[in-house]
Amino acid sequence: MKETITSRDTLNILADAISDVGSWWCWHVGDDMLQLEFCDVQPVRFCGHVFAVFLDNLNDKEWHGRFRDDDSILYPVDTYDMAFDDHKKAESLLNDYRNRVPVKDFKGAETLVTAKHILCARCDEVGFIVGGDEIEIVGKKGKYTEEEIEPLSRKWWEYWKDYWRLRGTRDASPKDFACEVTIPVNKEDPQGMW
């Protein structure tokens, strides 16, 4: 049984999680699979009629190959320019970059019109638009079901609240980069208006 992600709420949770703490750091492509990996967030995999185009304003035609092969390169994801299944945002992003690097079966704007699922993001001086028939979230335990995503997100946010509530105390958790990049509005009162 395939565990594909389709609900708008679940996709928004994923986009928020990735853009909140994740930098794009790796990609893999196979015959009918494309996977993007982000720091501190589960990988996103597209299956079935996958496509990918990488975008850039660089003077380096080989950046994407070095990026694939060197896991020390990170591109921070822009919080406001990442979206699932937003064809208008994808088309706008496509037009915002000088260079287009078709990585897998990308034939221009017509690919965006016929795609079942899309993920697009601006990552500083580079960006990407990828897609396919199905979206899967994979991790150490295998594929996550759509029903697991929201409870896992709630669990993480509870951990984050406790991390900041206890930070600087004797009971503080070890430093956690994913928590550190998401700073409460009021450091003096991290419980705030949750």
Secondary structure per residue as TSV (DSSP state, phi and psi in degrees):
chain	resnum	aa	ss	phi	psi
A	1	M	-	360.0	127.8
A	2	K	-	-77.9	138.1
A	3	E	-	-107.4	87.5
A	4	T	-	-102.4	146.8
A	5	I	-	-98.6	127.5
A	6	T	-	-134.6	-23.6
A	7	S	-	-73.1	143.1
A	8	R	H	-59.5	-42.7
A	9	D	H	-60.8	-45.5
A	10	T	H	-63.8	-43.1
A	11	L	H	-64.0	-37.2
A	12	N	H	-65.9	-39.7
A	13	I	H	-59.8	-44.6
A	14	L	H	-64.1	-45.5
A	15	A	H	-61.8	-41.8
A	16	D	H	-63.7	-44.1
A	17	A	H	-62.5	-45.2
A	18	I	H	-66.1	-49.5
A	19	S	H	-73.6	-21.3
A	20	D	H	-74.3	-45.4
A	21	V	H	-125.6	-8.5
A	22	G	-	-98.5	136.4
A	23	S	E	-105.2	142.7
A	24	W	E	-71.0	124.4
A	25	W	E	-131.9	-2.9
A	26	C	E	-166.3	157.2
A	27	W	E	-149.9	149.8
A	28	H	E	-137.1	145.3
A	29	V	E	-136.0	140.0
A	30	G	-	-129.4	-168.3
A	31	D	S	-56.4	-49.9
A	32	D	S	-134.5	36.0
A	33	M	E	-149.8	141.7
A	34	L	E	-138.3	132.0
A	35	Q	E	-128.2	132.3
A	36	L	E	-110.2	140.0
A	37	E	E	-121.2	144.1
A	38	F	E	-130.7	147.6
A	39	C	T	-62.1	136.5
A	40	D	T	61.3	16.9
A	41	V	E	-139.8	148.5
A	42	Q	E	-63.4	146.2
A	43	P	E	-62.9	149.4
A	44	V	E	-109.4	127.0
A	45	R	E	-119.9	135.3
A	46	F	E	-109.5	139.0
A	47	C	E	-131.3	153.9
A	48	G	S	74.5	112.1
A	49	H	S	49.4	52.8
A	50	V	-	-78.1	153.4
A	51	F	E	-144.6	159.4
A	52	A	E	-156.4	138.3
A	53	V	E	-134.9	130.1
A	54	F	E	-101.8	143.1
A	55	L	E	-119.6	147.3
A	56	D	E	-161.3	162.6
A	57	N	-	-118.6	28.7
A	58	L	-	-90.9	163.9
A	59	N	S	-103.0	38.1
A	60	D	-	-135.3	105.0
A	61	K	T	-75.2	-13.3
A	62	E	T	-110.4	11.4
A	63	W	H	-57.0	-39.1
A	64	H	H	-68.4	-32.2
A	65	G	H	-69.9	-44.1
A	66	R	H	-64.9	-38.6
A	67	F	H	-61.8	-43.4
A	68	R	H	-61.9	-36.6
A	69	D	H	-93.9	-8.3
A	70	D	-	-125.4	104.0
A	71	D	T	-79.6	10.5
A	72	S	T	-92.3	-8.6
A	73	I	-	-87.1	131.2
A	74	L	-	-129.2	139.9
A	75	Y	E	-121.4	112.1
A	76	P	E	-64.7	135.1
A	77	V	-	-81.8	129.5
A	78	D	-	-71.9	122.2
A	79	T	T	-55.2	-35.9
A	80	Y	T	-96.5	-4.9
A	81	D	S	-121.9	46.2
A	82	M	E	-132.9	134.5
A	83	A	E	-157.8	147.8
A	84	F	E	-97.2	140.5
A	85	D	S	52.9	35.2
A	86	D	-	-113.5	92.2
A	87	H	H	-63.6	-36.1
A	88	K	H	-67.5	-42.1
A	89	K	H	-64.5	-40.4
A	90	A	H	-62.4	-44.6
A	91	E	H	-64.9	-40.5
A	92	S	H	-62.6	-44.3
A	93	L	H	-62.0	-41.0
A	94	L	H	-57.1	-37.7
A	95	N	H	-83.1	-13.1
A	96	D	H	-82.8	-14.3
A	97	Y	-	-110.2	147.9
A	98	R	S	-72.8	-39.9
A	99	N	E	-114.4	141.2
A	100	R	E	-121.0	126.3
A	101	V	E	-115.4	96.3
A	102	P	E	-67.9	116.8
A	103	V	E	-96.7	-33.5
A	104	K	E	-154.6	112.6
A	105	D	S	47.0	40.0
A	106	F	-	-100.7	124.1
A	107	K	-	-120.3	33.3
A	108	G	S	90.1	-164.1
A	109	A	H	-57.2	-27.7
A	110	E	H	-63.2	-29.8
A	111	T	H	-63.4	-38.6
A	112	L	H	-65.5	-37.7
A	113	V	H	-65.8	-36.9
A	114	T	H	-94.6	-5.9
A	115	A	-	-69.8	137.4
A	116	K	S	-75.3	-43.2
A	117	H	E	-134.5	143.4
A	118	I	E	-135.8	145.0
A	119	L	E	-130.5	126.6
A	120	C	E	-132.6	150.3
A	121	A	E	-159.3	148.4
A	122	R	E	-95.6	131.7
A	123	C	E	-130.6	69.1
A	124	D	T	67.4	-117.3
A	125	E	T	-86.0	-1.0
A	126	V	E	-128.6	171.3
A	127	G	E	-159.7	177.6
A	128	F	E	-151.0	154.2
A	129	I	E	-135.1	119.4
A	130	V	E	-132.6	161.7
A	131	G	E	-174.0	179.7
A	132	G	E	177.0	-173.2
A	133	D	S	-75.5	-31.5
A	134	E	E	-135.2	149.9
A	135	I	E	-116.0	131.6
A	136	E	E	-127.6	145.7
A	137	I	E	-110.9	124.9
A	138	V	E	-120.6	152.3
A	139	G	E	-156.8	-164.5
A	140	K	T	-59.4	-34.4
A	141	K	T	-86.2	-1.3
A	142	G	E	109.4	-146.0
A	143	K	E	-83.8	138.8
A	144	Y	E	-92.0	140.5
A	145	T	-	-82.2	161.1
A	146	E	H	-59.8	-36.3
A	147	E	H	-68.1	-21.2
A	148	E	H	-83.5	-21.8
A	149	I	H	-65.3	-51.4
A	150	E	H	-62.5	-47.3
A	151	P	H	-61.2	-37.2
A	152	L	H	-64.9	-38.2
A	153	S	H	-64.6	-45.7
A	154	R	H	-60.1	-42.5
A	155	K	H	-61.1	-42.2
A	156	W	H	-64.0	-44.0
A	157	W	H	-65.0	-33.2
A	158	E	H	-65.6	-42.5
A	159	Y	H	-59.9	-44.6
A	160	W	H	-59.7	-44.5
A	161	K	H	-60.1	-46.9
A	162	D	H	-63.9	-39.2
A	163	Y	H	-55.9	-49.5
A	164	W	H	-74.9	-32.3
A	165	R	H	-65.0	-38.4
A	166	L	H	-93.9	-8.2
A	167	R	T	-58.6	131.7
A	168	G	T	85.4	0.3
A	169	T	S	-104.3	174.4
A	170	R	T	-63.7	-28.1
A	171	D	T	-93.6	12.3
A	172	A	-	-61.4	146.8
A	173	S	-	-76.6	159.1
A	174	P	-	-58.4	153.0
A	175	K	-	-55.9	130.8
A	176	D	-	-125.7	111.5
A	177	F	H	-56.2	-41.4
A	178	A	H	-60.8	-36.2
A	179	C	H	-76.2	-37.1
A	180	E	H	-65.8	-30.6
A	181	V	T	-80.4	-11.9
A	182	T	S	-113.1	90.5
A	183	I	-	-90.1	136.0
A	184	P	-	-61.4	153.5
A	185	V	S	-59.3	-40.9
A	186	N	-	-121.2	103.0
A	187	K	T	-61.7	-28.5
A	188	E	T	-73.0	-25.2
A	189	D	-	-136.3	73.9
A	190	P	T	-64.0	-17.7
A	191	Q	T	-67.9	-32.8
A	192	G	T	40.7	-134.9
A	193	M	T	-105.6	40.0
A	194	W	-	-68.6	360.0
